[in-house]
Amino acid sequence: MRGFLTSSIGVTCAAALALPLTPPALAATARPVPATEAAPTARPAPHAGTPVTTPAGRRSAEPYAAGSTQSLPLEPLTRDRATPSTEQGLPRRAVRHFSLVGVVWDDADAELHGRVQVRTRAAGTGAWSGWQDVETHNADHAADPDTHERASGRVRGATAPLWVGDSDGVELRVRSESDHSAADSAEQTPGARNLPATPPLPSGLRLELVDPGEDGDPGEDGDPGEDGEGFDPGEDFDPGDPGDPGEDGDPGEDGDPGEDGDPGEDVDPSHGAAADVPHTGGLNAEASALAEASAFAEASAANADLAPLGAAEIAALSRAETEQEYLALNPGGLTERQRQAKPYVGPRPRIVTRRGWGANEGLRESGFRYTKKVKAAFVHHTASGNNYRCSQVPSLIRSIYRYHVKSMGWRDIGYNFLIDKCGKIYEGRAGGVAKPVLGAHTLGFNSNSMGIAVLGSYGATKPSKSAVKAIARLTAWKLGLYRMNPKGKTYLKSAGSNLHRKGKKVRLNVISGHRDGFVTECPGRKLYGKLGSARSKAARYQGR
């Protein structure tokens, strides 16, 4: 049984040993594609697969080709230039290959009130899709105010990303619309003559087209042929239906209303947080390769306690093994009574690492930022659509990662974990899956919490049983490491959101939906209704 924790010296040495002898291939430099540029009709050749020595000491082909981002400024779609533009977009055009779309704008605090629709052309067949809505997603997923990530000067406003599959043509329209509630109110008010004015669109609107790059060995990431609803590749035991998916209840008080930490404090030095370092895009090729190799070693070392350096997957553990990890994680933080008591911690589920889904560690900022503990889990959906196969999930996550970092200006992917509709769990933001990594998932409540995103849109679509079960298994383990009851309540101090003022201590379910901390549709009505079931299952996995 490997020790759960390593000393800081051990991690440092491990990181040094993890540097590949041959630097990994450099990422393709993303550049805007002018509207007049003719796009190639065929996808460029896949990555050459240059052999490299992995940190685990084996030689293999580099598993993923670098992706890229095309950033296209939108154009007014109306001829009247005397008034602020309320409709912008792009006429139908050919572009380089991409698989995910989103729209960004300059001011991260500006809101896009309106409708965003896109049509895409499937690569190979030339068939155009119908118009698809892109969720406007205004500002609800973001880093907390007063944090370095939020105040970096690079953060932009953005829609949710939409997965469209391999495409080589696009058409877009963005139409401003007045707030429906305000319009309804004006219509119902006696004597009201005019509806609210249509608000202007945010400045600097751009369409982002993300190519995740080529997949390498699909066997590295699980079963590429299984994408059916309800498939759970890692779990074949169902503890039973708790029978109350809509009722949260309050079985006990797990939080200490006086122990909330400081939501403005986002670094815990005890976890070895490193200072922020800018992106390496301006470095020469040799320095950039070394920086990318160092970032890969850093990400691998963050999980060195749980998996061999460079591992594509963190293995599942039995309940007994997980209990030993729990005791190792809290050697000086447990009372004698707690050490003698049986810990309420669920068995560790199998987790695909960042290496497993092909994260280009050179994209993100180096160093990790931590909060003090994990007192709550916020469940999200990515709102990226349900038209994906589970074999495509590594590509989908790489696309979201690139969109969060390159297009939206975040330091890394925002979520701590992601779950696909087949029930597979993926590591999100770098820093160690067992550690309290500070994410950018629930504006106002990122401190002392973690964010779990289920890939897809669940406003009208029910999540698969496998996805709900994966939420339960993941929270039973991760919350158990921090002695939290998944069926309980806790207190978090708001850093400021449109639902809770800054500084307010808010009583929340230990497993909450995004909408509990922010006025938003996320995680979708259908997924939100399953959180009661996830809480009950998670508590049972913990042995409660």
Secondary structure, 3 states (H helix, E strand, C coil): CCCCCCCHHHHHHHHHHCCCCCCCCCCCCCCCCCCCCCCCCCCCCCCCCCEEECCCCCEEECCCCCCEEEEEECEECCCCCCCCCCEEEEEEEEEEEEEEEEEEECCCCCCCCEEEEEEEEECCCCCECCCEEECCCCCCCCCCCCCCCCCCCCCCEECCCEEEEEEEEEEEEEEECCCHHHHHHHHHCCCCCCCCCCCCCCCCCEEEEEECCCCCCHHHHCCCCCCCCCCCCCCCCCCCCCCCCCCCCCCCECCCCCCCCCCCCCCCHHHCCCCCECCCCCCCHHHHHHHHHHHHHHHHHHCCCCCCCCCCEECCCCHHHHHHHHHHHCCCCCCHHHHHCCCCCCCCCCEECHHHHCCCCCCCCECCCECCCCCEEEEEECCCCCCCCHHHHHHHHHHHHHHHHHHCCCCCCCCCEEECCCCCEEECCCCCCCCCECCCCCCCCCCCEEEEEECCCCCCCCCCHHHHHHHHHHHHHHHHHCCCCCCCEEEEECCCCCCCCCCCEEEEECEEEHHHCCCCCCCCHHHHCCHHHHHHHHHHHCCC
